[in-house]
Amino acid sequence: MLQQQCVWNVIAPECDRFESLQQDLKAQVCVIGGGYTGLSAAIHLAEQGYNVVVLESNNIGSGGSGRSVGFVNAGTWSRPSDLNDILGEEVGTRLTKELGLAPSYVFEMIDKYNIDAQDTRTGNIHMAHNATGEEDVDIRYQQLTDLGVNVELLTGSKCHEYCGTTRINKALLDHRAGTINPLAYVNGLAKAAKSLGVKIYEGTQVTSIEKSEGKWFVKTSDHSVESEKIIIATNAYTQGEWTQITKTFYLVEYYQIASEPLTGLAAAKILPYKTGAWDTRTALSSIRRDKDNRLLLGTVGGKKMKPNSFYQSWANVIQKHYYPDLPKFEWQYEWVGQFGFTQDHVFRVFEIDDSILAACAYNGRGITTGTMMGKCFADYIVSGDRNSIPLPFKNIEEEVVPYQSMRSSLTEVGISLYHLGQCMRIVR
């Protein structure tokens, strides 16, 4: 029977749990949000001897950090040239370079703190599903190789071998990338932060951030944390009216489904090098295996206002399209997460009153971007050097996205129609 549960919760190692805030505290830095960004920042600050408190409204990994696909990807969804057009050549080139290093930051954290993240480091594959997709992959390959990036263009039989399907004839293999169990990774970050003396509190909802007599107070319903600096790292799972950053992006949902563990030759051929993969469709299909050899499929879109069979039908179509030789199996788990989205696919960074830092709208690239931005925020707090931040700080009021709910709804409708077309074999 298909269960409404995230597979990462089932296969992640046991993790620490933390009590809620029960007293007033003082800290040099208060981090709001216990995901990749917040915990990365806490770790890098604690390594420099800072007194850090992390407040998480739910449990560590309950938001996007524990629900993602688990791709450790470099860059943004945009091509390097597109980033240059959006940001200007100097900033765009720098961001491309910094995000190119981001996968190594993730793997370095895993190694340094001995995190059992169930990680692979064999690269990820961008699969061209049609002629237009092949042109896009060619352009990305040329631009990345011009920058000296370790990517490989897969064609013909080698492409079939790496992807495990003859439906894809050209793909881009990024050797910098890999996969993780995202929940295991974020739990591992929490354990590492705790070992460095960071105080972490779960089930602690922030109600306001106030300044009094030159001091900042992060308040909950009963207590507060007095802090010199604050990092807001709640992103798409921000709750309450205590911050304005939610005005700068709109929410998009992402659906995933996992099979029962698969065996046999046909199953072994699916992404045989344990790479992650996604295709060039308008509404992409993500494909990977977990440590128990389940097939995991994902796509943009949520389950609201849809019959239970909708995405199961979609998953069956995608599976049979790419891997028709698989023997009959059962889908075992399905779940939905959400991420902050911007029209230009570029995340935003903010600084408020020289004391509050925030990053949001990672556009589905939270594992690497969040880990990197946590490090960048820590470096900036320690050094005061604005060059520690790879993007210019934005003004929240200038970045407000109009008609957020409408944008989210229209995106969902368009995606649903696309998936319906796939199920009806109209869209290929």
Secondary structure as the mmCIF struct_conf table of DSSP 4:
data_model
#
loop_
_struct_conf.conf_type_id
_struct_conf.id
_struct_conf.beg_label_comp_id
_struct_conf.beg_label_asym_id
_struct_conf.beg_label_seq_id
_struct_conf.end_label_comp_id
_struct_conf.end_label_asym_id
_struct_conf.end_label_seq_id
STRN STRN1 GLN A 3 GLN A 4
BEND BEND1 GLN A 5 GLN A 5
HELX_RH_AL_P HELX_RH_AL_P1 VAL A 7 ILE A 11
BEND BEND2 ALA A 12 ALA A 12
HELX_LH_PP_P HELX_LH_PP_P1 PRO A 13 GLU A 14
HELX_LH_PP_P HELX_LH_PP_P2 GLU A 19 LEU A 21
BEND BEND3 GLN A 23 GLN A 23
STRN STRN2 LEU A 25 ILE A 32
BEND BEND4 GLY A 35 GLY A 35
HELX_RH_AL_P HELX_RH_AL_P2 TYR A 36 GLU A 47
TURN_TY1_P TURN_TY1_P1 GLN A 48 GLY A 49
STRN STRN3 VAL A 52 LEU A 55
BEND BEND5 SER A 57 ASN A 58
TURN_TY1_P TURN_TY1_P2 ILE A 60 GLY A 61
BEND BEND6 SER A 62 GLY A 63
HELX_RH_3T_P HELX_RH_3T_P1 GLY A 64 GLY A 66
TURN_TY1_P TURN_TY1_P3 ARG A 67 ARG A 67
BEND BEND7 SER A 68 SER A 68
STRN STRN4 PHE A 71 VAL A 72
BEND BEND8 GLY A 75 GLY A 75
BEND BEND9 TRP A 77 SER A 78
HELX_RH_AL_P HELX_RH_AL_P3 PRO A 80 LEU A 87
HELX_RH_AL_P HELX_RH_AL_P4 GLU A 89 LYS A 112
TURN_TY1_P TURN_TY1_P4 TYR A 113 ASN A 114
STRN STRN5 THR A 120 THR A 120
BEND BEND10 THR A 122 THR A 122
STRN STRN6 ASN A 124 MET A 127
BEND BEND11 ASN A 130 ASN A 130
HELX_RH_AL_P HELX_RH_AL_P5 ALA A 131 ASP A 146
TURN_TY1_P TURN_TY1_P5 LEU A 147 GLY A 148
STRN STRN7 VAL A 151 THR A 155
HELX_RH_AL_P HELX_RH_AL_P6 GLY A 156 CYS A 163
TURN_TY1_P TURN_TY1_P6 GLY A 164 GLY A 164
TURN_TY1_P TURN_TY1_P7 THR A 166 ARG A 167
STRN STRN8 LYS A 170 ASP A 174
TURN_TY1_P TURN_TY1_P8 HIS A 175 ARG A 176
STRN STRN9 GLY A 178 THR A 179
HELX_RH_AL_P HELX_RH_AL_P7 PRO A 182 SER A 195
TURN_TY1_P TURN_TY1_P9 LEU A 196 GLY A 197
STRN STRN10 LYS A 199 TYR A 201
BEND BEND12 GLU A 202 GLY A 203
STRN STRN11 SER A 208 SER A 212
TURN_TY1_P TURN_TY1_P10 GLU A 213 GLY A 214
STRN STRN12 LYS A 215 LYS A 219
BEND BEND13 SER A 221 ASP A 222
STRN STRN13 SER A 224 ILE A 232
HELX_RH_3T_P HELX_RH_3T_P2 ASN A 235 TYR A 237
BEND BEND14 GLY A 240 TRP A 242
BEND BEND15 GLN A 244 GLN A 244
HELX_RH_3T_P HELX_RH_3T_P3 ILE A 245 THR A 248
STRN STRN14 TYR A 250 SER A 259
BEND BEND16 GLU A 260 GLU A 260
HELX_LH_PP_P HELX_LH_PP_P3 PRO A 261 PRO A 261
BEND BEND17 GLY A 264 GLY A 264
HELX_RH_AL_P HELX_RH_AL_P8 LEU A 265 ALA A 268
TURN_TY1_P TURN_TY1_P11 LYS A 269 LYS A 269
BEND BEND18 ILE A 270 LEU A 271
TURN_TY1_P TURN_TY1_P12 PRO A 272 TYR A 273
STRN STRN15 GLY A 276 ASP A 279
BEND BEND19 ARG A 281 ALA A 283
STRN STRN16 SER A 285 ARG A 289
TURN_TY1_P TURN_TY1_P13 LYS A 291 ASP A 292
STRN STRN17 LEU A 295 VAL A 300
TURN_TY1_P TURN_TY1_P14 LYS A 304 MET A 305
BEND BEND20 LYS A 306 LYS A 306
TURN_TY1_P TURN_TY1_P15 ASN A 308 ASN A 308
HELX_RH_AL_P HELX_RH_AL_P9 SER A 309 TYR A 322
TURN_TY1_P TURN_TY1_P16 PRO A 324 ASP A 325
HELX_LH_PP_P HELX_LH_PP_P4 LEU A 326 LYS A 328
STRN STRN18 TRP A 331 PHE A 341
TURN_TY1_P TURN_TY1_P17 GLN A 343 ASP A 344
BEND BEND21 HIS A 345 HIS A 345
STRN STRN19 ARG A 348 ILE A 352
TURN_TY1_P TURN_TY1_P18 ASP A 353 SER A 355
STRN STRN20 ILE A 356 CYS A 360
TURN_TY1_P TURN_TY1_P19 ASN A 363 GLY A 364
HELX_RH_AL_P HELX_RH_AL_P10 GLY A 366 SER A 383
HELX_RH_3T_P HELX_RH_3T_P4 ARG A 386 SER A 388
BEND BEND22 ILE A 389 LEU A 391
STRN STRN21 LYS A 394 LYS A 394
HELX_RH_3T_P HELX_RH_3T_P5 ILE A 396 GLU A 399
HELX_LH_PP_P HELX_LH_PP_P5 VAL A 400 VAL A 401
TURN_TY1_P TURN_TY1_P20 PRO A 402 TYR A 403
HELX_RH_AL_P HELX_RH_AL_P11 GLN A 404 CYS A 423
TURN_TY1_P TURN_TY1_P21 MET A 424 ARG A 425
BEND BEND23 ILE A 426 ILE A 426
#
